[in-house]
Amino acid sequence: MPSTHCCKVDRVRDTHALSPPARFEGDLDSYLVARWTGEGELESAGLRTLSEWFNKQVLKTIYRNHGRSDSTVRLDSDYQVLQGSDIPDHERAELSSELADDGIDTETTVKQFIGKSTLSRHLKECLDAAKETPTAETEWEIDRVRVATNTYRSHLASALQSLGNKDRISGVDAAALQVQSYLSCPECPTRVSVEQAYEQGYVCADHHGD
């Protein structure tokens, strides 16, 4: 019997009943296109960022279905262990053992994840979406900032998760981890995120011409 799904993204989405954030009016496909292209008030996101978001929604659903904590800290930490390229084998083995205790098969879970190329084909071929090519002068720089921030967040989440397991920080599993890089004006107290400075083209409206 032929598959009713256009691709892996569509199949995984249906399998886990994934949906966009509550604040978004529309289905998951509409959200992915809007995030990728930067429609409306949404900031444009790259394929790496979007595929990681999608995969963490898969992981969150699986965790919830098996009664495992799905806090942001735990999801970021566990996802990094499952997908990171520089993770020691014993850390993956330890997490796999924990997941098995909760009735979750690591290999089956990882097979549900999608990569950048898979998401790209879904957006371009299945959904016929197109994105304007950004200028080469700025795109790589802000991408590097985002990758650095995400890498720092993942390592910090892993350390916090370990501290939680050791009962050194009570409630860390349920806490929301916020990681952001900021720029401060040297002339006044104005302080903005790097992302905001990138979008508006300056750090401080009063002193950006000084």
C-alpha positions in Angstrom: 0.0 0.0 0.0 1.5 3.3 -1.1 2.5 5.8 1.7 0.2 8.7 2.3 3.0 10.8 3.5 5.1 13.0 1.2 8.4 12.4 3.1 10.0 11.5 6.4 9.1 14.9 7.9 5.5 14.4 7.2 5.5 10.8 8.5 7.3 11.7 11.8 5.0 14.7 12.3 1.9 12.4 12.0 3.4 9.7 14.1 4.0 12.0 17.1 1.2 14.5 16.4 3.6 17.4 16.4 2.2 20.9 16.4 3.6 24.4 16.2 4.0 26.7 19.3 0.6 27.7 20.8 1.1 31.3 19.8 1.3 30.4 16.1 -2.0 30.3 14.1 -1.6 27.5 11.6 -0.3 24.0 11.2 3.2 22.7 11.6 4.1 23.0 7.9 3.0 26.6 7.9 5.1 27.3 10.9 8.2 25.6 9.4 7.8 27.7 6.2 7.2 30.9 8.2 10.3 30.3 10.4 12.5 29.4 7.5 11.5 32.4 5.4 10.9 34.8 8.2 7.3 35.6 7.4 5.3 38.0 9.5 6.9 38.8 12.8 8.9 35.5 12.9 12.6 35.7 12.7 14.2 33.8 9.8 15.8 30.6 11.0 18.3 28.3 9.3 17.8 24.6 8.5 20.0 23.5 11.4 18.0 25.5 13.9 14.7 24.3 12.5 15.7 20.6 12.3 17.0 20.7 15.9 13.7 22.3 17.0 11.7 19.6 15.2 13.9 16.8 16.7 13.5 18.2 20.2 9.7 18.2 19.7 9.9 14.5 18.8 12.0 13.9 21.9 9.6 15.9 24.1 6.6 13.8 22.8 8.4 10.5 23.4 9.5 11.6 26.9 5.9 12.7 27.8 4.5 9.4 26.6 6.8 7.5 28.8 6.5 9.7 31.9 10.0 11.1 31.6 10.8 14.8 32.5 10.6 16.9 29.4 12.1 20.2 30.8 14.1 22.4 28.5 17.3 21.6 30.4 16.8 17.9 30.1 15.8 18.0 26.4 18.8 20.2 25.5 21.2 18.0 27.5 19.9 14.6 26.3 19.6 15.8 22.7 23.3 16.9 22.7 24.3 13.5 24.0 22.3 11.7 21.4 23.4 13.8 18.5 26.6 15.5 19.5 29.7 14.6 17.5 32.2 14.9 20.5 30.2 13.0 23.1 32.2 10.2 24.9 30.7 6.7 24.3 30.2 6.1 28.0 27.9 9.2 28.2 25.7 7.9 25.4 25.7 4.4 27.0 24.6 5.9 30.3 21.8 7.9 28.7 20.7 4.9 26.7 20.5 2.9 30.0 18.4 5.6 31.6 16.1 5.7 28.6 15.7 2.0 28.6 14.7 2.1 32.2 11.9 4.4 31.2 10.9 2.1 28.3 12.5 4.2 25.6 14.6 2.6 22.9 17.5 4.9 21.9 18.0 3.6 18.4 14.4 3.8 17.5 14.2 7.4 18.9 17.2 8.6 17.0 15.9 7.2 13.8 12.9 9.6 14.1 15.2 12.6 13.9 15.6 14.5 10.7 18.6 16.2 9.2 19.0 19.5 7.4 18.9 18.0 4.0 15.7 16.1 4.8 14.0 19.3 6.1 15.3 21.2 3.0 13.6 18.8 0.6 10.4 18.9 2.6 10.3 22.7 2.5 11.3 23.1 -1.2 9.9 20.0 -2.8 6.9 19.0 -0.7 5.7 22.5 0.3 7.1 24.5 -2.7 8.6 27.1 -0.3 11.4 29.4 -1.4 13.7 31.7 0.6 15.5 34.7 -0.5 19.2 34.3 -0.5 20.8 36.5 2.2 23.7 38.7 1.5 27.0 36.8 1.9 28.4 39.8 3.9 26.3 39.1 7.0 24.7 35.6 6.9 27.8 33.6 8.1 28.5 35.9 11.0 25.1 35.8 12.6 24.9 32.0 12.0 28.2 31.6 13.8 26.8 33.6 16.8 23.7 31.3 16.9 25.8 28.1 16.6 28.1 29.4 19.4 25.1 30.2 21.6 23.5 26.9 21.0 26.7 25.0 21.7 27.2 26.9 25.0 23.6 26.2 25.9 23.9 22.5 25.3 27.1 22.2 27.4 25.6 24.3 30.2 22.4 22.2 30.1 24.4 19.0 30.3 26.3 20.3 33.4 23.1 21.5 35.1 21.5 18.2 34.4 24.4 16.4 36.1 24.2 18.8 39.1 20.4 18.0 39.3 21.1 14.3 39.3 23.5 14.8 42.2 20.9 16.9 44.1 23.3 19.9 44.1 20.6 22.1 42.5 17.1 21.3 43.6 14.4 21.8 40.8 16.9 22.2 38.0 14.9 19.7 35.8 11.8 21.9 35.8 13.7 25.2 35.4 13.8 27.1 32.1 17.4 27.7 30.9 17.9 31.1 29.3 21.1 31.7 27.4 21.7 34.9 25.4 24.6 37.1 24.4 24.2 40.8 25.0 26.0 44.0 23.8 26.2 47.1 26.1 26.5 50.7 24.9 29.7 52.3 26.2 28.0 55.6 26.6 24.8 54.7 28.4 23.0 51.8 30.2 21.4 50.5 26.9 21.8 46.7 26.6 20.5 44.6 23.8 20.9 41.0 22.6 23.3 40.3 19.7 20.3 39.1 17.6 18.5 42.4 18.3 21.5 44.5 17.4 21.9 42.5 14.2 18.2 43.0 13.2 18.2 46.8 13.9 21.8 47.5 12.7 23.1 49.1 15.9 23.5 48.7 19.6 22.1 52.0 20.9 19.8 54.3 19.0 21.2 57.4 20.7 24.9 56.6 20.2 25.3 54.4 17.2 26.6 57.3 15.1 29.3 58.3 17.6 
